Each structure stands twice: as C-alpha cells, then as structure tokens.
Amino acid sequence: MHPQISYPSGTVRALLETDLVTRPTRDALSARLEPPDSGGPRFFMGPALTTLRAACARLIPQPHRTEPIDLARCIDERLATGAGNGWRYDSMPADGDACLAGLAGLDQTSQARYGTPFHELDGARQDDVLRAVQRGAAQGEVWTRMPATRFFEELLAECVEFYYSHPLAQEEIGYVGMADAPGWRAIGLNRLEPREPRAEPDTGG
C-alpha cells in the first residue's frame, strides 16, 4: 500500500499574489476561489438542480471540506452561458438538453429501483443508481432515447474537470503549473522548482 501524502495548504493562493502567475491566469483562478454572485441558479431549476447536486456529491465526495467546491454551480454557469468544448457525441442531444434529460433519467431509475427520487436515497443506493447508469443497465424511459453510458461519462468528466481546475483542489495534489510566467528549468526526474510544494506525510490530522 502506498503511503498517503499531502501538500501544504495555501500554496496556490500564495502564488496567485506573485508575478510568477500571469494576470489572465490570476484573474481566472481568483474568480474560481471567489465566484461573483450570479443571483442563484441560471440554468437548472427545482428538481433538476437538487438531483444534480446529489449526483455531484457522490461522484466527487468532499467530506474533508467544510465548504465543498460547488460543482453543480459550475455546471449551471457553463450551461447558462452556452460555453462548451465545440463538439458532442452524435448519439447525444445538445449539452443542456442532455443534462436535463439525464438528471430526469437518474430520478426515473431511482423510482424504478427504490420508489423515491434520487436525492432522497442514502449514499449507497445513490451509488447503485449511478453504477447502473454507468453500465448502461438503468431503468427509465429517458435511457431508451439517450445512452446512459454517455451521460454518465460526460457528467463524471465535467465534475472532474471543474474540481481539479479549482485552486483548492490543485493544492491537494501539489499542482502549481499555473505559476509558469518565468518558465521551468528543473525538468529532470524528481527535480522541483523552488516554487513547487514539497509533499509531506499525511498524519491524518
């Protein structure tokens, strides 16, 4: 078993205050640390948002955080602004339609298996529903017109992307690639720049 390691907290936040980070990068990461008030959800409403929050909490659990990174908010903001990566699977509808349908599908599968909406299930049963969707073995009318496996793949990828693009998550893995203004000289195996954090044994404290 590999030993658990951790990195000092505050490393990314400290670097953002230096000239090691370019202004556009600093502005982007600072906005993720303290997102502007958008006045609440802009794309999802009601049950869809509740289901999305529950799914995000199972896909990227954050029990160590008193204030978890709000992945549902990130997805809501992306869809509200129409941002995207410029492509989609031909078996999937447009991003917003796919997400709304997939979240409805999670509730359909949950109702078929347990007789209750997805967000009301305990964690183990939510995981069971998500695994069924991942395997393409989920019940529900939605999955007859949209592949469950693709929806799961897209939702998981988006959660991971938003999580690890957040400065607090980057601190967890010792990532400081955003501090690239002066370039990189220590490129050999196990060599670190002075600005790169050193791993520490995780004492579990």
N, CA and C atoms as a LAMMPS dump frame, in Angstrom:
ITEM: TIMESTEP
0
ITEM: NUMBER OF ATOMS
615
ITEM: BOX BOUNDS ff ff ff
-5.0000000000000000e+02 5.0000000000000000e+02
-5.0000000000000000e+02 5.0000000000000000e+02
-5.0000000000000000e+02 5.0000000000000000e+02
ITEM: ATOMS id mol type element x y z
1 1 1 N 0.849 -1.194 0
2 1 2 C 0 0 0
3 1 3 C 0.881 1.24 0
4 2 1 N 0.59 2.179 -0.879
5 2 2 C 1.387 3.394 -0.955
6 2 3 C 1.071 4.313 0.225
7 3 1 N 2.094 4.944 0.814
8 3 2 C 1.826 5.883 1.905
9 3 3 C 1.052 7.089 1.398
10 4 1 N 0.178 7.609 2.24
11 4 2 C -0.586 8.796 1.892
12 4 3 C 0.287 10.033 2.086
13 5 1 N 0.198 10.953 1.137
14 5 2 C 0.949 12.193 1.246
15 5 3 C -0.003 13.367 1.107
16 6 1 N 0.437 14.507 1.552
17 6 2 C -0.351 15.723 1.405
18 6 3 C 0.594 16.867 1.093
19 7 1 N 0.015 17.989 0.732
20 7 2 C 0.797 19.175 0.41
21 7 3 C 0.339 20.327 1.295
22 8 1 N 1.237 21.261 1.575
23 8 2 C 0.856 22.381 2.443
24 8 3 C -0.32 23.152 1.863
25 9 1 N -1.237 23.551 2.721
26 9 2 C -2.364 24.351 2.253
27 9 3 C -1.901 25.782 2.009
28 10 1 N -2.598 26.45 1.128
29 10 2 C -2.3 27.846 0.851
30 10 3 C -1.272 28.085 -0.229
31 11 1 N -0.702 27.007 -0.812
32 11 2 C 0.378 27.2 -1.783
33 11 3 C -0.108 27.918 -3.037
34 12 1 N -1.212 27.464 -3.595
35 12 2 C -1.723 28.097 -4.813
36 12 3 C -2.177 29.516 -4.513
37 13 1 N -2.869 29.692 -3.408
38 13 2 C -3.361 31.028 -3.068
39 13 3 C -2.214 32.012 -2.862
40 14 1 N -1.115 31.532 -2.282
41 14 2 C 0.045 32.412 -2.106
42 14 3 C 0.677 32.759 -3.451
43 15 1 N 0.765 31.78 -4.345
44 15 2 C 1.364 32.029 -5.656
45 15 3 C 0.553 33.019 -6.48
46 16 1 N -0.753 33.027 -6.286
47 16 2 C -1.596 33.941 -7.058
48 16 3 C -1.266 35.403 -6.775
49 17 1 N -0.619 35.651 -5.653
50 17 2 C -0.27 37.03 -5.295
51 17 3 C 1.096 37.442 -5.828
52 18 1 N 1.752 36.569 -6.59
53 18 2 C 3.104 36.853 -7.071
54 18 3 C 3.111 37.069 -8.581
55 19 1 N 4.264 37.543 -9.082
56 19 2 C 4.402 37.735 -10.527
57 19 3 C 4.805 36.451 -11.24
58 20 1 N 4.778 35.323 -10.524
59 20 2 C 5.007 34.027 -11.156
60 20 3 C 3.788 33.586 -11.967
61 21 1 N 2.655 34.222 -11.713
62 21 2 C 1.4 33.901 -12.391
63 21 3 C 1.01 35.088 -13.265
64 22 1 N 0.653 34.817 -14.508
65 22 2 C 0.252 35.906 -15.396
66 22 3 C -1.108 36.456 -14.966
67 23 1 N -1.383 37.688 -15.344
68 23 2 C -2.632 38.323 -14.916
69 23 3 C -3.874 37.564 -15.396
70 24 1 N -3.948 37.136 -16.665
71 24 2 C -5.157 36.401 -17.083
72 24 3 C -5.383 35.13 -16.27
73 25 1 N -4.288 34.409 -15.974
74 25 2 C -4.422 33.192 -15.169
75 25 3 C -4.845 33.535 -13.751
76 26 1 N -4.249 34.58 -13.185
77 26 2 C -4.612 35.008 -11.832
78 26 3 C -6.091 35.37 -11.76
79 27 1 N -6.557 36.115 -12.745
80 27 2 C -7.962 36.532 -12.74
81 27 3 C -8.895 35.325 -12.817
82 28 1 N -8.54 34.351 -13.668
83 28 2 C -9.394 33.171 -13.831
84 28 3 C -9.455 32.344 -12.551
85 29 1 N -8.3 32.116 -11.92
86 29 2 C -8.279 31.292 -10.712
87 29 3 C -8.882 32.03 -9.523
88 30 1 N -8.681 33.327 -9.445
89 30 2 C -9.279 34.102 -8.357
90 30 3 C -10.799 34.061 -8.443
91 31 1 N -11.327 34.078 -9.662
92 31 2 C -12.778 34.008 -9.838
93 31 3 C -13.321 32.652 -9.404
94 32 1 N -12.506 31.608 -9.512
95 32 2 C -12.951 30.292 -9.041
96 32 3 C -12.924 30.213 -7.52
97 33 1 N -11.97 30.911 -6.907
98 33 2 C -11.916 30.94 -5.445
99 33 3 C -13.081 31.73 -4.865
100 34 1 N -13.39 32.852 -5.482
101 34 2 C -14.478 33.704 -5.008
102 34 3 C -15.357 34.074 -6.198
103 35 1 N -16.222 33.143 -6.61
104 35 2 C -17.051 33.408 -7.792
105 35 3 C -17.99 34.581 -7.554
106 36 1 N -18.207 35.382 -8.575
107 36 2 C -19.135 36.505 -8.424
108 36 3 C -20.548 36.014 -8.169
109 37 1 N -21.308 36.811 -7.471
110 37 2 C -22.691 36.455 -7.166
111 37 3 C -23.536 36.555 -8.434
112 38 1 N -24.038 35.42 -8.886
113 38 2 C -24.842 35.402 -10.112
114 38 3 C -26.331 35.455 -9.821
115 39 1 N -26.677 35.588 -8.532
116 39 2 C -28.085 35.66 -8.178
117 39 3 C -28.78 34.321 -8.117
118 40 1 N -28.017 33.245 -7.96
119 40 2 C -28.617 31.917 -7.873
120 40 3 C -28.517 31.168 -9.185
121 41 1 N -29.084 29.966 -9.242
122 41 2 C -29.013 29.148 -10.461
123 41 3 C -29.584 29.882 -11.666
124 42 1 N -28.954 29.657 -12.808
125 42 2 C -29.387 30.345 -14.024
126 42 3 C -29.901 29.39 -15.09
127 43 1 N -29.532 28.126 -14.998
128 43 2 C -29.977 27.155 -16
129 43 3 C -30.898 26.104 -15.385
130 44 1 N -30.461 25.492 -14.298
131 44 2 C -31.256 24.448 -13.651
132 44 3 C -32.225 25.061 -12.649
133 45 1 N -33.372 24.443 -12.527
134 45 2 C -34.361 24.879 -11.561
135 45 3 C -34.949 23.656 -10.859
136 46 1 N -35.397 23.855 -9.641
137 46 2 C -36.171 22.853 -8.924
138 46 3 C -35.524 21.489 -8.837
139 47 1 N -36.28 20.433 -9.191
140 47 2 C -35.795 19.06 -9.016
141 47 3 C -34.496 18.764 -9.763
142 48 1 N -34.308 19.349 -10.943
143 48 2 C -33.09 19.067 -11.71
144 48 3 C -31.852 19.516 -10.949
145 49 1 N -31.904 20.696 -10.347
146 49 2 C -30.758 21.197 -9.592
147 49 3 C -30.511 20.344 -8.357
148 50 1 N -31.574 19.94 -7.685
149 50 2 C -31.436 19.089 -6.497
150 50 3 C -30.791 17.756 -6.86
151 51 1 N -31.227 17.173 -7.967
152 51 2 C -30.652 15.901 -8.415
153 51 3 C -29.196 16.077 -8.817
154 52 1 N -28.891 17.171 -9.506
155 52 2 C -27.51 17.428 -9.916
156 52 3 C -26.597 17.556 -8.704
157 53 1 N -27.02 18.29 -7.702
158 53 2 C -26.189 18.449 -6.5
159 53 3 C -25.934 17.1 -5.831
160 54 1 N -26.964 16.27 -5.77
161 54 2 C -26.805 14.953 -5.145
162 54 3 C -25.848 14.079 -5.949
163 55 1 N -25.953 14.12 -7.276
164 55 2 C -25.067 13.313 -8.12
165 55 3 C -23.624 13.784 -8.005
166 56 1 N -23.412 15.09 -8.03
167 56 2 C -22.05 15.628 -7.903
168 56 3 C -21.422 15.218 -6.577
169 57 1 N -22.224 15.202 -5.525
170 57 2 C -21.709 14.849 -4.201
171 57 3 C -21.271 13.396 -4.124
172 58 1 N -21.862 12.522 -4.946
173 58 2 C -21.443 11.122 -4.965
174 58 3 C -20.272 10.897 -5.92
175 59 1 N -20.242 11.623 -7.024
176 59 2 C -19.165 11.433 -7.998
177 59 3 C -17.846 12.001 -7.49
178 60 1 N -17.894 13.146 -6.82
179 60 2 C -16.69 13.758 -6.239
180 60 3 C -16.995 14.068 -4.773
181 61 1 N -16.916 13.075 -3.893
182 61 2 C -17.194 13.336 -2.475
183 61 3 C -16.157 14.299 -1.893
184 62 1 N -16.609 15.162 -1.016
185 62 2 C -15.702 16.128 -0.386
186 62 3 C -15.945 16.185 1.122
187 63 1 N -15.86 15.045 1.805
188 63 2 C -16.163 15.048 3.244
189 63 3 C -15.164 15.845 4.071
190 64 1 N -13.983 16.122 3.491
191 64 2 C -12.944 16.842 4.227
192 64 3 C -13.133 18.348 4.171
193 65 1 N -14.099 18.821 3.42
194 65 2 C -14.287 20.264 3.258
195 65 3 C -15.514 20.744 4.036
196 66 1 N -15.333 21.819 4.788
197 66 2 C -16.492 22.434 5.435
198 66 3 C -17.345 23.172 4.409
199 67 1 N -16.703 23.68 3.352
200 67 2 C -17.415 24.319 2.248
201 67 3 C -16.961 23.648 0.951
202 68 1 N -17.666 22.614 0.507
203 68 2 C -17.254 21.898 -0.708
204 68 3 C -17.233 22.807 -1.931
205 69 1 N -16.358 22.474 -2.863
206 69 2 C -16.36 23.155 -4.158
207 69 3 C -17.705 22.881 -4.818
208 70 1 N -18.385 23.923 -5.23
209 70 2 C -19.762 23.801 -5.73
210 70 3 C -19.748 23.411 -7.209
211 71 1 N -19.655 22.117 -7.461
212 71 2 C -19.577 21.63 -8.834
213 71 3 C -20.877 21.863 -9.589
214 72 1 N -21.997 21.723 -8.908
215 72 2 C -23.286 21.953 -9.572
216 72 3 C -23.385 23.397 -10.05
217 73 1 N -22.889 24.319 -9.262
218 73 2 C -22.911 25.72 -9.669
219 73 3 C -22.052 25.932 -10.914
220 74 1 N -20.9 25.275 -10.96
221 74 2 C -20.019 25.402 -12.123
222 74 3 C -20.714 24.907 -13.391
223 75 1 N -21.385 23.765 -13.288
224 75 2 C -22.083 23.212 -14.449
225 75 3 C -23.238 24.117 -14.846
226 76 1 N -23.961 24.611 -13.854
227 76 2 C -25.075 25.522 -14.124
228 76 3 C -24.59 26.765 -14.862
229 77 1 N -23.484 27.327 -14.409
230 77 2 C -22.959 28.542 -15.026
231 77 3 C -22.505 28.275 -16.459
232 78 1 N -21.858 27.139 -16.675
233 78 2 C -21.401 26.823 -18.036
234 78 3 C -22.575 26.724 -18.998
235 79 1 N -23.602 26.014 -18.589
236 79 2 C -24.744 25.836 -19.479
237 79 3 C -25.515 27.138 -19.669
238 80 1 N -25.571 27.958 -18.632
239 80 2 C -26.284 29.233 -18.749
240 80 3 C -25.593 30.173 -19.728
241 81 1 N -24.27 30.103 -19.789
242 81 2 C -23.524 30.989 -20.687
243 81 3 C -23.334 30.39 -22.074
244 82 1 N -23.704 29.12 -22.239
245 82 2 C -23.551 28.478 -23.54
246 82 3 C -22.135 28.064 -23.865
247 83 1 N -21.253 28.044 -22.851
248 83 2 C -19.868 27.625 -23.089
249 83 3 C -19.827 26.125 -23.359
250 84 1 N -18.843 25.696 -24.123
251 84 2 C -18.7 24.276 -24.424
252 84 3 C -17.351 24.003 -25.044
253 85 1 N -17.103 22.737 -25.359
254 85 2 C -15.813 22.372 -25.939
255 85 3 C -15.878 22.212 -27.453
256 86 1 N -17.01 22.551 -28.052
257 86 2 C -17.086 22.606 -29.503
258 86 3 C -17.452 21.314 -30.201
259 87 1 N -17.77 20.271 -29.447
260 87 2 C -18.162 19.021 -30.083
261 87 3 C -19.064 18.244 -29.125
262 88 1 N -19.76 17.245 -29.646
263 88 2 C -20.535 16.326 -28.822
264 88 3 C -20.71 15.022 -29.586
265 89 1 N -21.019 13.959 -28.854
266 89 2 C -21.301 12.674 -29.489
267 89 3 C -22.573 12.785 -30.324
268 90 1 N -22.584 12.134 -31.486
269 90 2 C -23.769 12.232 -32.339
270 90 3 C -24.97 11.501 -31.749
271 91 1 N -24.73 10.684 -30.727
272 91 2 C -25.839 9.99 -30.066
273 91 3 C -26.447 10.815 -28.939
274 92 1 N -25.88 11.995 -28.687
275 92 2 C -26.334 12.833 -27.58
276 92 3 C -26.959 14.119 -28.096
277 93 1 N -27.99 14.611 -27.398
278 93 2 C -28.531 15.929 -27.736
279 93 3 C -27.573 17.033 -27.292
280 94 1 N -27.946 18.277 -27.532
281 94 2 C -27.139 19.414 -27.082
282 94 3 C -26.909 19.328 -25.575
283 95 1 N -25.811 19.925 -25.111
284 95 2 C -25.383 19.756 -23.72
285 95 3 C -26.496 19.999 -22.707
286 96 1 N -27.167 21.14 -22.821
287 96 2 C -28.204 21.459 -21.846
288 96 3 C -29.337 20.456 -21.854
289 97 1 N -29.79 20.086 -23.044
290 97 2 C -30.87 19.104 -23.159
291 97 3 C -30.428 17.747 -22.622
292 98 1 N -29.177 17.376 -22.905
293 98 2 C -28.662 16.091 -22.438
294 98 3 C -28.603 16.046 -20.915
295 99 1 N -28.162 17.135 -20.321
296 99 2 C -28.036 17.159 -18.866
297 99 3 C -29.404 17.112 -18.193
298 100 1 N -30.346 17.884 -18.702
299 100 2 C -31.692 17.865 -18.131
300 100 3 C -32.326 16.482 -18.271
301 101 1 N -32.165 15.88 -19.447
302 101 2 C -32.735 14.548 -19.657
303 101 3 C -32.059 13.522 -18.759
304 102 1 N -30.727 13.592 -18.661
305 102 2 C -30.003 12.63 -17.841
306 102 3 C -30.361 12.722 -16.368
307 103 1 N -30.547 13.933 -15.873
308 103 2 C -30.94 14.096 -14.469
309 103 3 C -32.342 13.544 -14.239
310 104 1 N -33.237 13.771 -15.212
311 104 2 C -34.566 13.154 -15.12
312 104 3 C -34.445 11.636 -15.153
313 105 1 N -33.488 11.14 -15.956
314 105 2 C -33.262 9.702 -16.019
315 105 3 C -32.781 9.127 -14.699
316 106 1 N -31.932 9.862 -13.981
317 106 2 C -31.499 9.4 -12.656
318 106 3 C -32.696 9.226 -11.733
319 107 1 N -33.622 10.175 -11.791
320 107 2 C -34.818 10.054 -10.955
321 107 3 C -35.692 8.888 -11.405
322 108 1 N -35.792 8.665 -12.719
323 108 2 C -36.583 7.531 -13.204
324 108 3 C -35.983 6.205 -12.736
325 109 1 N -34.67 6.089 -12.826
326 109 2 C -34.01 4.861 -12.378
327 109 3 C -34.179 4.679 -10.877
328 110 1 N -34.042 5.77 -10.142
329 110 2 C -34.209 5.714 -8.695
330 110 3 C -35.626 5.293 -8.316
331 111 1 N -36.607 5.847 -9.011
332 111 2 C -38.001 5.48 -8.735
333 111 3 C -38.242 4.008 -9.064
334 112 1 N -37.675 3.537 -10.178
335 112 2 C -37.878 2.144 -10.58
336 112 3 C -37.253 1.176 -9.581
337 113 1 N -36.111 1.542 -9.026
338 113 2 C -35.4 0.634 -8.126
339 113 3 C -35.846 0.763 -6.675
340 114 1 N -36.115 1.994 -6.255
341 114 2 C -36.34 2.217 -4.827
342 114 3 C -37.606 2.997 -4.504
343 115 1 N -38.334 3.434 -5.536
344 115 2 C -39.6 4.107 -5.296
345 115 3 C -39.493 5.499 -4.722
346 116 1 N -38.353 6.163 -4.948
347 116 2 C -38.165 7.508 -4.404
348 116 3 C -37.202 8.282 -5.294
349 117 1 N -37.245 9.614 -5.283
350 117 2 C -36.32 10.393 -6.11
351 117 3 C -34.864 10.167 -5.708
352 118 1 N -33.978 10.42 -6.637
353 118 2 C -32.554 10.159 -6.432
354 118 3 C -32.008 10.876 -5.203
355 119 1 N -32.36 12.144 -5.029
356 119 2 C -31.746 12.916 -3.945
357 119 3 C -32.187 12.446 -2.564
358 120 1 N -33.274 11.668 -2.491
359 120 2 C -33.756 11.193 -1.194
360 120 3 C -33.131 9.858 -0.788
361 121 1 N -32.377 9.239 -1.685
362 121 2 C -31.73 7.968 -1.362
363 121 3 C -30.521 8.188 -0.463
364 122 1 N -30.139 7.148 0.28
365 122 2 C -28.876 7.232 1.007
366 122 3 C -27.723 7.058 0.02
367 123 1 N -26.51 7.282 0.493
368 123 2 C -25.36 7.269 -0.397
369 123 3 C -25.162 5.953 -1.123
370 124 1 N -25.347 4.837 -0.427
371 124 2 C -25.123 3.532 -1.048
372 124 3 C -26.108 3.293 -2.193
373 125 1 N -27.352 3.686 -2.008
374 125 2 C -28.344 3.487 -3.068
375 125 3 C -28.145 4.478 -4.212
376 126 1 N -27.715 5.681 -3.895
377 126 2 C -27.363 6.609 -4.973
378 126 3 C -26.226 6.038 -5.814
379 127 1 N -25.238 5.449 -5.161
380 127 2 C -24.132 4.831 -5.898
381 127 3 C -24.629 3.684 -6.77
382 128 1 N -25.585 2.924 -6.27
383 128 2 C -26.143 1.817 -7.054
384 128 3 C -26.815 2.341 -8.323
385 129 1 N -27.563 3.429 -8.197
386 129 2 C -28.21 4.028 -9.368
387 129 3 C -27.161 4.525 -10.352
388 130 1 N -26.15 5.214 -9.851
389 130 2 C -25.111 5.744 -10.733
390 130 3 C -24.349 4.62 -11.436
391 131 1 N -24.093 3.534 -10.737
392 131 2 C -23.398 2.409 -11.374
393 131 3 C -24.257 1.774 -12.46
394 132 1 N -25.554 1.707 -12.224
395 132 2 C -26.449 1.162 -13.248
396 132 3 C -26.418 2.035 -14.501
397 133 1 N -26.409 3.349 -14.307
398 133 2 C -26.311 4.267 -15.442
399 133 3 C -24.957 4.096 -16.127
400 134 1 N -23.908 3.992 -15.351
401 134 2 C -22.562 3.818 -15.911
402 134 3 C -22.472 2.558 -16.769
403 135 1 N -23.126 1.484 -16.33
404 135 2 C -23.075 0.212 -17.061
405 135 3 C -24.052 0.171 -18.23
406 136 1 N -24.947 1.144 -18.316
407 136 2 C -25.985 1.092 -19.343
408 136 3 C -27.08 0.114 -19
409 137 1 N -27.269 -0.143 -17.699
410 137 2 C -28.267 -1.11 -17.248
411 137 3 C -29.346 -0.437 -16.413
412 138 1 N -29.584 0.849 -16.662
413 138 2 C -30.523 1.615 -15.849
414 138 3 C -31.928 1.579 -16.438
415 139 1 N -32.923 1.49 -15.554
416 139 2 C -34.311 1.555 -15.984
417 139 3 C -34.703 3.016 -16.193
418 140 1 N -35.671 3.234 -17.065
419 140 2 C -36.176 4.581 -17.273
420 140 3 C -36.368 4.897 -18.741
421 141 1 N -37.453 5.606 -19.041
422 141 2 C -37.776 5.947 -20.427
423 141 3 C -36.697 6.8 -21.075
424 142 1 N -36.054 7.666 -20.278
425 142 2 C -35.014 8.539 -20.829
426 142 3 C -33.932 7.733 -21.53
427 143 1 N -33.573 6.602 -20.938
428 143 2 C -32.442 5.831 -21.465
429 143 3 C -32.789 5.065 -22.736
430 144 1 N -34.051 5.093 -23.154
431 144 2 C -34.406 4.494 -24.444
432 144 3 C -34.116 5.442 -25.602
433 145 1 N -33.893 6.721 -25.299
434 145 2 C -33.622 7.697 -26.359
435 145 3 C -32.291 8.42 -26.184
436 146 1 N -31.575 8.095 -25.118
437 146 2 C -30.25 8.674 -24.907
438 146 3 C -29.4 7.648 -24.176
439 147 1 N -28.172 7.371 -24.639
440 147 2 C -27.363 6.335 -23.993
441 147 3 C -26.938 6.725 -22.582
442 148 1 N -27.31 5.892 -21.63
443 148 2 C -26.98 6.166 -20.233
444 148 3 C -25.476 6.235 -20.022
445 149 1 N -24.736 5.368 -20.71
446 149 2 C -23.282 5.335 -20.516
447 149 3 C -22.635 6.653 -20.924
448 150 1 N -23.126 7.249 -22.003
449 150 2 C -22.578 8.526 -22.453
450 150 3 C -22.899 9.642 -21.459
451 151 1 N -24.12 9.635 -20.943
452 151 2 C -24.47 10.662 -19.962
453 151 3 C -23.564 10.561 -18.745
454 152 1 N -23.371 9.343 -18.243
455 152 2 C -22.508 9.169 -17.079
456 152 3 C -21.095 9.646 -17.383
457 153 1 N -20.578 9.255 -18.528
458 153 2 C -19.227 9.649 -18.924
459 153 3 C -19.084 11.17 -18.958
460 154 1 N -20.063 11.842 -19.559
461 154 2 C -19.995 13.292 -19.698
462 154 3 C -20.119 13.992 -18.345
463 155 1 N -21.028 13.519 -17.502
464 155 2 C -21.214 14.156 -16.198
465 155 3 C -19.986 13.962 -15.319
466 156 1 N -19.446 12.751 -15.3
467 156 2 C -18.255 12.496 -14.486
468 156 3 C -17.076 13.336 -14.974
469 157 1 N -16.874 13.378 -16.287
470 157 2 C -15.758 14.157 -16.832
471 157 3 C -15.891 15.63 -16.47
472 158 1 N -17.112 16.148 -16.532
473 158 2 C -17.304 17.561 -16.215
474 158 3 C -17.052 17.836 -14.736
475 159 1 N -17.494 16.937 -13.877
476 159 2 C -17.238 17.108 -12.445
477 159 3 C -15.738 17.105 -12.151
478 160 1 N -15.021 16.166 -12.747
479 160 2 C -13.575 16.081 -12.526
480 160 3 C -12.876 17.327 -13.058
481 161 1 N -13.277 17.769 -14.241
482 161 2 C -12.655 18.951 -14.845
483 161 3 C -12.843 20.182 -13.966
484 162 1 N -14.06 20.399 -13.496
485 162 2 C -14.306 21.577 -12.666
486 162 3 C -13.616 21.446 -11.308
487 163 1 N -13.575 20.239 -10.762
488 163 2 C -12.944 20.065 -9.45
489 163 3 C -11.458 20.396 -9.518
490 164 1 N -10.754 19.787 -10.465
491 164 2 C -9.302 19.967 -10.497
492 164 3 C -8.851 21.236 -11.214
493 165 1 N -9.787 22.018 -11.709
494 165 2 C -9.42 23.348 -12.19
495 165 3 C -9.602 24.391 -11.091
496 166 1 N -10.023 23.944 -9.917
497 166 2 C -10.218 24.855 -8.787
498 166 3 C -8.93 24.922 -7.958
499 167 1 N -8.514 26.109 -7.541
500 167 2 C -7.255 26.239 -6.794
501 167 3 C -7.173 25.37 -5.543
502 168 1 N -8.267 25.187 -4.828
503 168 2 C -8.211 24.386 -3.608
504 168 3 C -7.929 22.917 -3.915
505 169 1 N -8.476 22.41 -5.007
506 169 2 C -8.191 21.029 -5.404
507 169 3 C -6.765 20.908 -5.924
508 170 1 N -6.286 21.935 -6.618
509 170 2 C -4.907 21.911 -7.109
510 170 3 C -3.919 21.874 -5.95
511 171 1 N -4.245 22.547 -4.856
512 171 2 C -3.376 22.491 -3.679
513 171 3 C -3.283 21.076 -3.13
514 172 1 N -4.37 20.322 -3.212
515 172 2 C -4.384 18.96 -2.674
516 172 3 C -3.37 18.056 -3.368
517 173 1 N -3.107 18.31 -4.643
518 173 2 C -2.217 17.431 -5.403
519 173 3 C -0.87 18.091 -5.699
520 174 1 N -0.625 19.244 -5.087
521 174 2 C 0.66 19.901 -5.259
522 174 3 C 0.886 20.479 -6.636
523 175 1 N -0.194 20.825 -7.32
524 175 2 C -0.073 21.34 -8.686
525 175 3 C 0.095 22.854 -8.672
526 176 1 N 1.165 23.328 -9.319
527 176 2 C 1.381 24.771 -9.437
528 176 3 C 1.746 25.132 -10.874
529 177 1 N 1.225 24.365 -11.814
530 177 2 C 1.528 24.618 -13.218
531 177 3 C 1.076 25.973 -13.703
532 178 1 N 0.166 26.601 -12.954
533 178 2 C -0.291 27.935 -13.356
534 178 3 C 0.785 28.996 -13.118
535 179 1 N 1.784 28.682 -12.29
536 179 2 C 2.854 29.642 -11.987
537 179 3 C 3.973 29.486 -13.009
538 180 1 N 3.642 29.759 -14.269
539 180 2 C 4.568 29.443 -15.356
540 180 3 C 5.168 30.671 -16.027
541 181 1 N 4.954 31.852 -15.449
542 181 2 C 5.455 33.067 -16.095
543 181 3 C 6.969 33.031 -16.34
544 182 1 N 7.79 32.544 -15.391
545 182 2 C 9.24 32.533 -15.639
546 182 3 C 9.733 31.302 -16.395
547 183 1 N 8.835 30.378 -16.714
548 183 2 C 9.258 29.138 -17.359
549 183 3 C 9.723 28.111 -16.335
550 184 1 N 10.203 26.966 -16.848
551 184 2 C 10.598 25.858 -15.981
552 184 3 C 12.011 25.403 -16.342
553 185 1 N 12.857 25.284 -15.333
554 185 2 C 14.234 24.843 -15.549
555 185 3 C 14.507 23.477 -14.922
556 186 1 N 13.856 23.185 -13.815
557 186 2 C 14.076 21.905 -13.129
558 186 3 C 13.188 20.847 -13.777
559 187 1 N 13.651 20.302 -14.898
560 187 2 C 12.807 19.39 -15.671
561 187 3 C 13.253 17.933 -15.561
562 188 1 N 14.254 17.652 -14.752
563 188 2 C 14.699 16.275 -14.574
564 188 3 C 13.787 15.511 -13.633
565 189 1 N 13.971 14.199 -13.591
566 189 2 C 13.158 13.339 -12.739
567 189 3 C 13.301 13.747 -11.276
568 190 1 N 12.162 13.962 -10.614
569 190 2 C 12.109 14.307 -9.188
570 190 3 C 12.761 15.647 -8.85
571 191 1 N 12.986 16.479 -9.841
572 191 2 C 13.505 17.819 -9.576
573 191 3 C 12.342 18.796 -9.471
574 192 1 N 12.451 19.724 -8.542
575 192 2 C 11.385 20.684 -8.313
576 192 3 C 11.926 22.105 -8.356
577 193 1 N 11.118 22.998 -8.874
578 193 2 C 11.43 24.419 -8.785
579 193 3 C 11.217 24.878 -7.338
580 194 1 N 11.891 25.949 -6.924
581 194 2 C 11.685 26.446 -5.557
582 194 3 C 10.218 26.75 -5.241
583 195 1 N 9.439 27.132 -6.256
584 195 2 C 8.043 27.484 -6.011
585 195 3 C 7.12 26.275 -5.927
586 196 1 N 7.622 25.091 -6.238
587 196 2 C 6.784 23.895 -6.185
588 196 3 C 6.736 23.344 -4.761
589 197 1 N 5.547 22.999 -4.259
590 197 2 C 5.433 22.499 -2.885
591 197 3 C 6.04 21.114 -2.732
592 198 1 N 6.535 20.842 -1.551
593 198 2 C 7.099 19.529 -1.234
594 198 3 C 6.046 18.694 -0.522
595 199 1 N 5.946 17.439 -0.927
596 199 2 C 4.969 16.547 -0.305
597 199 3 C 5.36 16.257 1.134
598 200 1 N 4.349 16.067 1.962
599 200 2 C 4.549 15.746 3.366
600 200 3 C 3.761 14.487 3.698
601 201 1 N 4.243 13.66 4.638
602 201 2 C 3.433 12.507 5.058
603 201 3 C 2.106 12.98 5.628
604 202 1 N 1.057 12.276 5.271
605 202 2 C -0.271 12.622 5.765
606 202 3 C -0.482 11.931 7.105
607 203 1 N -0.518 12.729 8.164
608 203 2 C -0.684 12.163 9.502
609 203 3 C -2.141 11.939 9.859
610 204 1 N -3.029 12.382 8.957
611 204 2 C -4.452 12.187 9.226
612 204 3 C -5.029 13.193 10.177
613 205 1 N -4.242 14.217 10.497
614 205 2 C -4.731 15.215 11.435
615 205 3 C -5.55 16.285 10.779
